[in-house]
Amino acid sequence: MVNPEPSKTFAKAMNASLVVLDSPCGHMVPSCDASLGPRVRRFIEE
């Protein structure tokens, strides 16, 4: 299990966007969650 709080705190301190992958897929999310590609694309384009 990964604790996301340090990443969230760091992103807030840097005034950065954050993509939160709330999925039961864990590290297999790229092959398990079809919504990932468009979300990452939007994140990169910001």
mmCIF entry with sequence, helices, sheets and N, C-alpha, C, O atoms, coordinates in Angstrom:
data_MODEL
# 
_entry.id   MODEL 
# 
_entity.id                         1 
_entity.type                       polymer 
_entity.pdbx_number_of_molecules   1 
# 
_entity_poly.entity_id                      1 
_entity_poly.type                           'polypeptide(L)' 
_entity_poly.nstd_linkage                   no 
_entity_poly.nstd_monomer                   no 
_entity_poly.pdbx_seq_one_letter_code       MVNPEPSKTFAKAMNASLVVLDSPCGHMVPSCDASLGPRVRRFIEE 
_entity_poly.pdbx_seq_one_letter_code_can   MVNPEPSKTFAKAMNASLVVLDSPCGHMVPSCDASLGPRVRRFIEE 
_entity_poly.pdbx_strand_id                 A 
# 
loop_
_entity_poly_seq.entity_id 
_entity_poly_seq.num 
_entity_poly_seq.mon_id 
_entity_poly_seq.hetero 
1 1  MET n 
1 2  VAL n 
1 3  ASN n 
1 4  PRO n 
1 5  GLU n 
1 6  PRO n 
1 7  SER n 
1 8  LYS n 
1 9  THR n 
1 10 PHE n 
1 11 ALA n 
1 12 LYS n 
1 13 ALA n 
1 14 MET n 
1 15 ASN n 
1 16 ALA n 
1 17 SER n 
1 18 LEU n 
1 19 VAL n 
1 20 VAL n 
1 21 LEU n 
1 22 ASP n 
1 23 SER n 
1 24 PRO n 
1 25 CYS n 
1 26 GLY n 
1 27 HIS n 
1 28 MET n 
1 29 VAL n 
1 30 PRO n 
1 31 SER n 
1 32 CYS n 
1 33 ASP n 
1 34 ALA n 
1 35 SER n 
1 36 LEU n 
1 37 GLY n 
1 38 PRO n 
1 39 ARG n 
1 40 VAL n 
1 41 ARG n 
1 42 ARG n 
1 43 PHE n 
1 44 ILE n 
1 45 GLU n 
1 46 GLU n 
# 
_struct_asym.id          A 
_struct_asym.entity_id   1 
# 
loop_
_struct_conf.conf_type_id 
_struct_conf.id 
_struct_conf.pdbx_PDB_helix_id 
_struct_conf.beg_label_comp_id 
_struct_conf.beg_label_asym_id 
_struct_conf.beg_label_seq_id 
_struct_conf.pdbx_beg_PDB_ins_code 
_struct_conf.end_label_comp_id 
_struct_conf.end_label_asym_id 
_struct_conf.end_label_seq_id 
_struct_conf.pdbx_end_PDB_ins_code 
_struct_conf.beg_auth_comp_id 
_struct_conf.beg_auth_asym_id 
_struct_conf.beg_auth_seq_id 
_struct_conf.end_auth_comp_id 
_struct_conf.end_auth_asym_id 
_struct_conf.end_auth_seq_id 
_struct_conf.pdbx_PDB_helix_class 
_struct_conf.details 
_struct_conf.pdbx_PDB_helix_length 
HELX_P HELX_P1 AA1 GLU A 5  ? ALA A 13 ? GLU A 5  ALA A 13 1 ? 9  
HELX_P HELX_P2 AA2 GLY A 26 ? MET A 28 ? GLY A 26 MET A 28 5 ? 3  
HELX_P HELX_P3 AA3 VAL A 29 ? CYS A 32 ? VAL A 29 CYS A 32 1 ? 4  
HELX_P HELX_P4 AA4 LEU A 36 ? GLU A 45 ? LEU A 36 GLU A 45 1 ? 10 
# 
_struct_conf_type.id          HELX_P 
_struct_conf_type.criteria    ? 
_struct_conf_type.reference   ? 
# 
loop_
_atom_site.group_PDB 
_atom_site.id 
_atom_site.type_symbol 
_atom_site.label_atom_id 
_atom_site.label_alt_id 
_atom_site.label_comp_id 
_atom_site.label_asym_id 
_atom_site.label_entity_id 
_atom_site.label_seq_id 
_atom_site.pdbx_PDB_ins_code 
_atom_site.Cartn_x 
_atom_site.Cartn_y 
_atom_site.Cartn_z 
_atom_site.occupancy 
_atom_site.B_iso_or_equiv 
_atom_site.pdbx_formal_charge 
_atom_site.auth_seq_id 
_atom_site.auth_comp_id 
_atom_site.auth_asym_id 
_atom_site.auth_atom_id 
_atom_site.pdbx_PDB_model_num 
ATOM 1   N N  . MET A 1 1  ? 0.842  -1.165 0.000   1.00 0.00 ? 1  MET A N  1 
ATOM 2   C CA . MET A 1 1  ? 0.000  0.000  0.000   1.00 0.00 ? 1  MET A CA 1 
ATOM 3   C C  . MET A 1 1  ? 0.896  1.238  0.000   1.00 0.00 ? 1  MET A C  1 
ATOM 4   O O  . MET A 1 1  ? 1.874  1.308  0.744   1.00 0.00 ? 1  MET A O  1 
ATOM 5   N N  . VAL A 1 2  ? 0.556  2.197  -0.828  1.00 0.00 ? 2  VAL A N  1 
ATOM 6   C CA . VAL A 1 2  ? 1.298  3.449  -0.924  1.00 0.00 ? 2  VAL A CA 1 
ATOM 7   C C  . VAL A 1 2  ? 0.495  4.548  -0.242  1.00 0.00 ? 2  VAL A C  1 
ATOM 8   O O  . VAL A 1 2  ? -0.704 4.696  -0.475  1.00 0.00 ? 2  VAL A O  1 
ATOM 9   N N  . ASN A 1 3  ? 1.172  5.312  0.597   1.00 0.00 ? 3  ASN A N  1 
ATOM 10  C CA . ASN A 1 3  ? 0.532  6.439  1.265   1.00 0.00 ? 3  ASN A CA 1 
ATOM 11  C C  . ASN A 1 3  ? 0.655  7.656  0.343   1.00 0.00 ? 3  ASN A C  1 
ATOM 12  O O  . ASN A 1 3  ? 1.770  8.118  0.103   1.00 0.00 ? 3  ASN A O  1 
ATOM 13  N N  . PRO A 1 4  ? -0.448 8.185  -0.178  1.00 0.00 ? 4  PRO A N  1 
ATOM 14  C CA . PRO A 1 4  ? -0.377 9.298  -1.117  1.00 0.00 ? 4  PRO A CA 1 
ATOM 15  C C  . PRO A 1 4  ? -0.178 10.670 -0.463  1.00 0.00 ? 4  PRO A C  1 
ATOM 16  O O  . PRO A 1 4  ? 0.066  11.652 -1.165  1.00 0.00 ? 4  PRO A O  1 
ATOM 17  N N  . GLU A 1 5  ? -0.276 10.753 0.838   1.00 0.00 ? 5  GLU A N  1 
ATOM 18  C CA . GLU A 1 5  ? -0.244 12.057 1.503   1.00 0.00 ? 5  GLU A CA 1 
ATOM 19  C C  . GLU A 1 5  ? 1.038  12.849 1.248   1.00 0.00 ? 5  GLU A C  1 
ATOM 20  O O  . GLU A 1 5  ? 0.939  14.049 0.992   1.00 0.00 ? 5  GLU A O  1 
ATOM 21  N N  . PRO A 1 6  ? 2.246  12.252 1.303   1.00 0.00 ? 6  PRO A N  1 
ATOM 22  C CA . PRO A 1 6  ? 3.445  13.046 1.007   1.00 0.00 ? 6  PRO A CA 1 
ATOM 23  C C  . PRO A 1 6  ? 3.427  13.637 -0.409  1.00 0.00 ? 6  PRO A C  1 
ATOM 24  O O  . PRO A 1 6  ? 3.872  14.767 -0.609  1.00 0.00 ? 6  PRO A O  1 
ATOM 25  N N  . SER A 1 7  ? 2.928  12.899 -1.372  1.00 0.00 ? 7  SER A N  1 
ATOM 26  C CA . SER A 1 7  ? 2.838  13.410 -2.741  1.00 0.00 ? 7  SER A CA 1 
ATOM 27  C C  . SER A 1 7  ? 1.836  14.544 -2.838  1.00 0.00 ? 7  SER A C  1 
ATOM 28  O O  . SER A 1 7  ? 2.081  15.538 -3.521  1.00 0.00 ? 7  SER A O  1 
ATOM 29  N N  . LYS A 1 8  ? 0.716  14.400 -2.164  1.00 0.00 ? 8  LYS A N  1 
ATOM 30  C CA . LYS A 1 8  ? -0.299 15.452 -2.166  1.00 0.00 ? 8  LYS A CA 1 
ATOM 31  C C  . LYS A 1 8  ? 0.240  16.728 -1.511  1.00 0.00 ? 8  LYS A C  1 
ATOM 32  O O  . LYS A 1 8  ? 0.012  17.830 -2.009  1.00 0.00 ? 8  LYS A O  1 
ATOM 33  N N  . THR A 1 9  ? 0.948  16.572 -0.404  1.00 0.00 ? 9  THR A N  1 
ATOM 34  C CA . THR A 1 9  ? 1.527  17.718 0.298   1.00 0.00 ? 9  THR A CA 1 
ATOM 35  C C  . THR A 1 9  ? 2.566  18.409 -0.577  1.00 0.00 ? 9  THR A C  1 
ATOM 36  O O  . THR A 1 9  ? 2.593  19.637 -0.661  1.00 0.00 ? 9  THR A O  1 
ATOM 37  N N  . PHE A 1 10 ? 3.417  17.625 -1.226  1.00 0.00 ? 10 PHE A N  1 
ATOM 38  C CA . PHE A 1 10 ? 4.446  18.188 -2.095  1.00 0.00 ? 10 PHE A CA 1 
ATOM 39  C C  . PHE A 1 10 ? 3.818  18.917 -3.280  1.00 0.00 ? 10 PHE A C  1 
ATOM 40  O O  . PHE A 1 10 ? 4.243  20.025 -3.609  1.00 0.00 ? 10 PHE A O  1 
ATOM 41  N N  . ALA A 1 11 ? 2.831  18.330 -3.916  1.00 0.00 ? 11 ALA A N  1 
ATOM 42  C CA . ALA A 1 11 ? 2.163  18.969 -5.056  1.00 0.00 ? 11 ALA A CA 1 
ATOM 43  C C  . ALA A 1 11 ? 1.532  20.291 -4.629  1.00 0.00 ? 11 ALA A C  1 
ATOM 44  O O  . ALA A 1 11 ? 1.605  21.280 -5.358  1.00 0.00 ? 11 ALA A O  1 
ATOM 45  N N  . LYS A 1 12 ? 0.923  20.309 -3.465  1.00 0.00 ? 12 LYS A N  1 
ATOM 46  C CA . LYS A 1 12 ? 0.304  21.536 -2.977  1.00 0.00 ? 12 LYS A CA 1 
ATOM 47  C C  . LYS A 1 12 ? 1.379  22.596 -2.711  1.00 0.00 ? 12 LYS A C  1 
ATOM 48  O O  . LYS A 1 12 ? 1.194  23.762 -3.060  1.00 0.00 ? 12 LYS A O  1 
ATOM 49  N N  . ALA A 1 13 ? 2.492  22.204 -2.100  1.00 0.00 ? 13 ALA A N  1 
ATOM 50  C CA . ALA A 1 13 ? 3.574  23.143 -1.802  1.00 0.00 ? 13 ALA A CA 1 
ATOM 51  C C  . ALA A 1 13 ? 4.190  23.723 -3.074  1.00 0.00 ? 13 ALA A C  1 
ATOM 52  O O  . ALA A 1 13 ? 4.647  24.866 -3.083  1.00 0.00 ? 13 ALA A O  1 
ATOM 53  N N  . MET A 1 14 ? 4.201  22.934 -4.144  1.00 0.00 ? 14 MET A N  1 
ATOM 54  C CA . MET A 1 14 ? 4.779  23.371 -5.417  1.00 0.00 ? 14 MET A CA 1 
ATOM 55  C C  . MET A 1 14 ? 3.733  24.021 -6.318  1.00 0.00 ? 14 MET A C  1 
ATOM 56  O O  . MET A 1 14 ? 4.041  24.427 -7.439  1.00 0.00 ? 14 MET A O  1 
ATOM 57  N N  . ASN A 1 15 ? 2.502  24.118 -5.832  1.00 0.00 ? 15 ASN A N  1 
ATOM 58  C CA . ASN A 1 15 ? 1.390  24.641 -6.629  1.00 0.00 ? 15 ASN A CA 1 
ATOM 59  C C  . ASN A 1 15 ? 1.268  23.872 -7.951  1.00 0.00 ? 15 ASN A C  1 
ATOM 60  O O  . ASN A 1 15 ? 1.055  24.456 -9.013  1.00 0.00 ? 15 ASN A O  1 
ATOM 61  N N  . ALA A 1 16 ? 1.406  22.571 -7.853  1.00 0.00 ? 16 ALA A N  1 
ATOM 62  C CA . ALA A 1 16 ? 1.393  21.692 -9.024  1.00 0.00 ? 16 ALA A CA 1 
ATOM 63  C C  . ALA A 1 16 ? 0.081  20.920 -9.115  1.00 0.00 ? 16 ALA A C  1 
ATOM 64  O O  . ALA A 1 16 ? -0.598 20.698 -8.114  1.00 0.00 ? 16 ALA A O  1 
ATOM 65  N N  . SER A 1 17 ? -0.254 20.524 -10.317 1.00 0.00 ? 17 SER A N  1 
ATOM 66  C CA . SER A 1 17 ? -1.416 19.654 -10.519 1.00 0.00 ? 17 SER A CA 1 
ATOM 67  C C  . SER A 1 17 ? -1.061 18.252 -10.045 1.00 0.00 ? 17 SER A C  1 
ATOM 68  O O  . SER A 1 17 ? 0.109  17.874 -9.979  1.00 0.00 ? 17 SER A O  1 
ATOM 69  N N  . LEU A 1 18 ? -2.079 17.507 -9.724  1.00 0.00 ? 18 LEU A N  1 
ATOM 70  C CA . LEU A 1 18 ? -1.871 16.150 -9.240  1.00 0.00 ? 18 LEU A CA 1 
ATOM 71  C C  . LEU A 1 18 ? -2.899 15.229 -9.869  1.00 0.00 ? 18 LEU A C  1 
ATOM 72  O O  . LEU A 1 18 ? -4.090 15.542 -9.875  1.00 0.00 ? 18 LEU A O  1 
ATOM 73  N N  . VAL A 1 19 ? -2.459 14.111 -10.393 1.00 0.00 ? 19 VAL A N  1 
ATOM 74  C CA . VAL A 1 19 ? -3.364 13.091 -10.919 1.00 0.00 ? 19 VAL A CA 1 
ATOM 75  C C  . VAL A 1 19 ? -3.449 11.996 -9.866  1.00 0.00 ? 19 VAL A C  1 
ATOM 76  O O  . VAL A 1 19 ? -2.438 11.391 -9.509  1.00 0.00 ? 19 VAL A O  1 
ATOM 77  N N  . VAL A 1 20 ? -4.640 11.744 -9.375  1.00 0.00 ? 20 VAL A N  1 
ATOM 78  C CA . VAL A 1 20 ? -4.857 10.705 -8.372  1.00 0.00 ? 20 VAL A CA 1 
ATOM 79  C C  . VAL A 1 20 ? -5.519 9.521  -9.065  1.00 0.00 ? 20 VAL A C  1 
ATOM 80  O O  . VAL A 1 20 ? -6.601 9.646  -9.639  1.00 0.00 ? 20 VAL A O  1 
ATOM 81  N N  . LEU A 1 21 ? -4.866 8.391  -9.003  1.00 0.00 ? 21 LEU A N  1 
ATOM 82  C CA . LEU A 1 21 ? -5.394 7.177  -9.630  1.00 0.00 ? 21 LEU A CA 1 
ATOM 83  C C  . LEU A 1 21 ? -6.058 6.336  -8.540  1.00 0.00 ? 21 LEU A C  1 
ATOM 84  O O  . LEU A 1 21 ? -5.405 5.539  -7.867  1.00 0.00 ? 21 LEU A O  1 
ATOM 85  N N  . ASP A 1 22 ? -7.334 6.524  -8.385  1.00 0.00 ? 22 ASP A N  1 
ATOM 86  C CA . ASP A 1 22 ? -8.096 5.807  -7.367  1.00 0.00 ? 22 ASP A CA 1 
ATOM 87  C C  . ASP A 1 22 ? -8.679 4.552  -8.004  1.00 0.00 ? 22 ASP A C  1 
ATOM 88  O O  . ASP A 1 22 ? -9.814 4.548  -8.482  1.00 0.00 ? 22 ASP A O  1 
ATOM 89  N N  . SER A 1 23 ? -7.884 3.491  -8.002  1.00 0.00 ? 23 SER A N  1 
ATOM 90  C CA . SER A 1 23 ? -8.275 2.269  -8.691  1.00 0.00 ? 23 SER A CA 1 
ATOM 91  C C  . SER A 1 23 ? -7.767 1.053  -7.921  1.00 0.00 ? 23 SER A C  1 
ATOM 92  O O  . SER A 1 23 ? -6.698 1.113  -7.314  1.00 0.00 ? 23 SER A O  1 
ATOM 93  N N  . PRO A 1 24 ? -8.505 -0.034 -7.935  1.00 0.00 ? 24 PRO A N  1 
ATOM 94  C CA . PRO A 1 24 ? -8.029 -1.247 -7.280  1.00 0.00 ? 24 PRO A CA 1 
ATOM 95  C C  . PRO A 1 24 ? -6.948 -1.962 -8.090  1.00 0.00 ? 24 PRO A C  1 
ATOM 96  O O  . PRO A 1 24 ? -6.453 -3.006 -7.666  1.00 0.00 ? 24 PRO A O  1 
ATOM 97  N N  . CYS A 1 25 ? -6.579 -1.419 -9.238  1.00 0.00 ? 25 CYS A N  1 
ATOM 98  C CA . CYS A 1 25 ? -5.612 -2.068 -10.121 1.00 0.00 ? 25 CYS A CA 1 
ATOM 99  C C  . CYS A 1 25 ? -4.168 -1.964 -9.631  1.00 0.00 ? 25 CYS A C  1 
ATOM 100 O O  . CYS A 1 25 ? -3.316 -2.747 -10.051 1.00 0.00 ? 25 CYS A O  1 
ATOM 101 N N  . GLY A 1 26 ? -3.887 -1.009 -8.753  1.00 0.00 ? 26 GLY A N  1 
ATOM 102 C CA . GLY A 1 26 ? -2.521 -0.842 -8.257  1.00 0.00 ? 26 GLY A CA 1 
ATOM 103 C C  . GLY A 1 26 ? -1.564 -0.506 -9.383  1.00 0.00 ? 26 GLY A C  1 
ATOM 104 O O  . GLY A 1 26 ? -1.872 0.323  -10.240 1.00 0.00 ? 26 GLY A O  1 
ATOM 105 N N  . HIS A 1 27 ? -0.399 -1.149 -9.387  1.00 0.00 ? 27 HIS A N  1 
ATOM 106 C CA . HIS A 1 27 ? 0.618  -0.879 -10.399 1.00 0.00 ? 27 HIS A CA 1 
ATOM 107 C C  . HIS A 1 27 ? 0.238  -1.404 -11.785 1.00 0.00 ? 27 HIS A C  1 
ATOM 108 O O  . HIS A 1 27 ? 0.943  -1.137 -12.759 1.00 0.00 ? 27 HIS A O  1 
ATOM 109 N N  . MET A 1 28 ? -0.838 -2.128 -11.881 1.00 0.00 ? 28 MET A N  1 
ATOM 110 C CA . MET A 1 28 ? -1.300 -2.637 -13.176 1.00 0.00 ? 28 MET A CA 1 
ATOM 111 C C  . MET A 1 28 ? -2.302 -1.681 -13.822 1.00 0.00 ? 28 MET A C  1 
ATOM 112 O O  . MET A 1 28 ? -2.910 -2.027 -14.835 1.00 0.00 ? 28 MET A O  1 
ATOM 113 N N  . VAL A 1 29 ? -2.487 -0.487 -13.254 1.00 0.00 ? 29 VAL A N  1 
ATOM 114 C CA . VAL A 1 29 ? -3.493 0.453  -13.741 1.00 0.00 ? 29 VAL A CA 1 
ATOM 115 C C  . VAL A 1 29 ? -3.348 0.780  -15.234 1.00 0.00 ? 29 VAL A C  1 
ATOM 116 O O  . VAL A 1 29 ? -4.376 0.948  -15.891 1.00 0.00 ? 29 VAL A O  1 
ATOM 117 N N  . PRO A 1 30 ? -2.146 0.881  -15.814 1.00 0.00 ? 30 PRO A N  1 
ATOM 118 C CA . PRO A 1 30 ? -2.083 1.193  -17.250 1.00 0.00 ? 30 PRO A CA 1 
ATOM 119 C C  . PRO A 1 30 ? -2.794 0.162  -18.137 1.00 0.00 ? 30 PRO A C  1 
ATOM 120 O O  . PRO A 1 30 ? -3.337 0.520  -19.183 1.00 0.00 ? 30 PRO A O  1 
ATOM 121 N N  . SER A 1 31 ? -2.796 -1.093 -17.734 1.00 0.00 ? 31 SER A N  1 
ATOM 122 C CA . SER A 1 31 ? -3.449 -2.115 -18.548 1.00 0.00 ? 31 SER A CA 1 
ATOM 123 C C  . SER A 1 31 ? -4.848 -2.459 -18.045 1.00 0.00 ? 31 SER A C  1 
ATOM 124 O O  . SER A 1 31 ? -5.543 -3.276 -18.649 1.00 0.00 ? 31 SER A O  1 
ATOM 125 N N  . CYS A 1 32 ? -5.256 -1.847 -16.958 1.00 0.00 ? 32 CYS A N  1 
ATOM 126 C CA . CYS A 1 32 ? -6.512 -2.217 -16.309 1.00 0.00 ? 32 CYS A CA 1 
ATOM 127 C C  . CYS A 1 32 ? -7.570 -1.122 -16.385 1.00 0.00 ? 32 CYS A C  1 
ATOM 128 O O  . CYS A 1 32 ? -8.765 -1.416 -16.350 1.00 0.00 ? 32 CYS A O  1 
ATOM 129 N N  . ASP A 1 33 ? -7.144 0.146  -16.489 1.00 0.00 ? 33 ASP A N  1 
ATOM 130 C CA . ASP A 1 33 ? -8.073 1.268  -16.413 1.00 0.00 ? 33 ASP A CA 1 
ATOM 131 C C  . ASP A 1 33 ? -8.048 2.055  -17.718 1.00 0.00 ? 33 ASP A C  1 
ATOM 132 O O  . ASP A 1 33 ? -7.091 2.779  -17.993 1.00 0.00 ? 33 ASP A O  1 
ATOM 133 N N  . ALA A 1 34 ? -9.093 1.914  -18.513 1.00 0.00 ? 34 ALA A N  1 
ATOM 134 C CA . ALA A 1 34 ? -9.150 2.563  -19.829 1.00 0.00 ? 34 ALA A CA 1 
ATOM 135 C C  . ALA A 1 34 ? -9.206 4.081  -19.741 1.00 0.00 ? 34 ALA A C  1 
ATOM 136 O O  . ALA A 1 34 ? -8.902 4.761  -20.721 1.00 0.00 ? 34 ALA A O  1 
ATOM 137 N N  . SER A 1 35 ? -9.587 4.627  -18.598 1.00 0.00 ? 35 SER A N  1 
ATOM 138 C CA . SER A 1 35 ? -9.673 6.090  -18.468 1.00 0.00 ? 35 SER A CA 1 
ATOM 139 C C  . SER A 1 35 ? -8.315 6.731  -18.211 1.00 0.00 ? 35 SER A C  1 
ATOM 140 O O  . SER A 1 35 ? -8.203 7.957  -18.216 1.00 0.00 ? 35 SER A O  1 
ATOM 141 N N  . LEU A 1 36 ? -7.294 5.931  -17.988 1.00 0.00 ? 36 LEU A N  1 
ATOM 142 C CA . LEU A 1 36 ? -5.979 6.473  -17.645 1.00 0.00 ? 36 LEU A CA 1 
ATOM 143 C C  . LEU A 1 36 ? -5.365 7.294  -18.770 1.00 0.00 ? 36 LEU A C  1 
ATOM 144 O O  . LEU A 1 36 ? -4.871 8.393  -18.513 1.00 0.00 ? 36 LEU A O  1 
ATOM 145 N N  . GLY A 1 37 ? -5.376 6.805  -20.001 1.00 0.00 ? 37 GLY A N  1 
ATOM 146 C CA . GLY A 1 37 ? -4.739 7.489  -21.125 1.00 0.00 ? 37 GLY A CA 1 
ATOM 147 C C  . GLY A 1 37 ? -5.219 8.920  -21.301 1.00 0.00 ? 37 GLY A C  1 
ATOM 148 O O  . GLY A 1 37 ? -4.395 9.835  -21.327 1.00 0.00 ? 37 GLY A O  1 
ATOM 149 N N  . PRO A 1 38 ? -6.519 9.147  -21.422 1.00 0.00 ? 38 PRO A N  1 
ATOM 150 C CA . PRO A 1 38 ? -7.015 10.519 -21.562 1.00 0.00 ? 38 PRO A CA 1 
ATOM 151 C C  . PRO A 1 38 ? -6.700 11.407 -20.358 1.00 0.00 ? 38 PRO A C  1 
ATOM 152 O O  . PRO A 1 38 ? -6.429 12.597 -20.517 1.00 0.00 ? 38 PRO A O  1 
ATOM 153 N N  . ARG A 1 39 ? -6.735 10.839 -19.171 1.00 0.00 ? 39 ARG A N  1 
ATOM 154 C CA . ARG A 1 39 ? -6.436 11.625 -17.969 1.00 0.00 ? 39 ARG A CA 1 
ATOM 155 C C  . ARG A 1 39 ? -4.983 12.063 -17.959 1.00 0.00 ? 39 ARG A C  1 
ATOM 156 O O  . ARG A 1 39 ? -4.687 13.211 -17.628 1.00 0.00 ? 39 ARG A O  1 
ATOM 157 N N  . VAL A 1 40 ? -4.074 11.171 -18.315 1.00 0.00 ? 40 VAL A N  1 
ATOM 158 C CA . VAL A 1 40 ? -2.651 11.508 -18.360 1.00 0.00 ? 40 VAL A CA 1 
ATOM 159 C C  . VAL A 1 40 ? -2.401 12.527 -19.470 1.00 0.00 ? 40 VAL A C  1 
ATOM 160 O O  . VAL A 1 40 ? -1.623 13.463 -19.284 1.00 0.00 ? 40 VAL A O  1 
ATOM 161 N N  . ARG A 1 41 ? -3.047 12.356 -20.612 1.00 0.00 ? 41 ARG A N  1 
ATOM 162 C CA . ARG A 1 41 ? -2.888 13.301 -21.717 1.00 0.00 ? 41 ARG A CA 1 
ATOM 163 C C  . ARG A 1 41 ? -3.295 14.717 -21.289 1.00 0.00 ? 41 ARG A C  1 
ATOM 164 O O  . ARG A 1 41 ? -2.576 15.678 -21.561 1.00 0.00 ? 41 ARG A O  1 
ATOM 165 N N  . ARG A 1 42 ? -4.445 14.846 -20.621 1.00 0.00 ? 42 ARG A N  1 
ATOM 166 C CA . ARG A 1 42 ? -4.892 16.156 -20.132 1.00 0.00 ? 42 ARG A CA 1 
ATOM 167 C C  . ARG A 1 42 ? -3.902 16.733 -19.123 1.00 0.00 ? 42 ARG A C  1 
ATOM 168 O O  . ARG A 1 42 ? -3.616 17.930 -19.137 1.00 0.00 ? 42 ARG A O  1 
ATOM 169 N N  . PHE A 1 43 ? -3.387 15.878 -18.257 1.00 0.00 ? 43 PHE A N  1 
ATOM 170 C CA . PHE A 1 43 ? -2.420 16.306 -17.236 1.00 0.00 ? 43 PHE A CA 1 
ATOM 171 C C  . PHE A 1 43 ? -1.158 16.852 -17.907 1.00 0.00 ? 43 PHE A C  1 
ATOM 172 O O  . PHE A 1 43 ? -0.661 17.906 -17.509 1.00 0.00 ? 43 PHE A O  1 
ATOM 173 N N  . ILE A 1 44 ? -0.640 16.166 -18.899 1.00 0.00 ? 44 ILE A N  1 
ATOM 174 C CA . ILE A 1 44 ? 0.583  16.589 -19.590 1.00 0.00 ? 44 ILE A CA 1 
ATOM 175 C C  . ILE A 1 44 ? 0.354  17.890 -20.363 1.00 0.00 ? 44 ILE A C  1 
ATOM 176 O O  . ILE A 1 44 ? 1.245  18.735 -20.438 1.00 0.00 ? 44 ILE A O  1 
ATOM 177 N N  . GLU A 1 45 ? -0.825 18.044 -20.927 1.00 0.00 ? 45 GLU A N  1 
ATOM 178 C CA . GLU A 1 45 ? -1.117 19.230 -21.726 1.00 0.00 ? 45 GLU A CA 1 
ATOM 179 C C  . GLU A 1 45 ? -1.336 20.486 -20.893 1.00 0.00 ? 45 GLU A C  1 
ATOM 180 O O  . GLU A 1 45 ? -1.341 21.589 -21.439 1.00 0.00 ? 45 GLU A O  1 
ATOM 181 N N  . GLU A 1 46 ? -1.517 20.343 -19.592 1.00 0.00 ? 46 GLU A N  1 
ATOM 182 C CA . GLU A 1 46 ? -1.732 21.524 -18.731 1.00 0.00 ? 46 GLU A CA 1 
ATOM 183 C C  . GLU A 1 46 ? -0.517 22.402 -18.683 1.00 0.00 ? 46 GLU A C  1 
ATOM 184 O O  . GLU A 1 46 ? -0.526 23.432 -18.009 1.00 0.00 ? 46 GLU A O  1 
# 
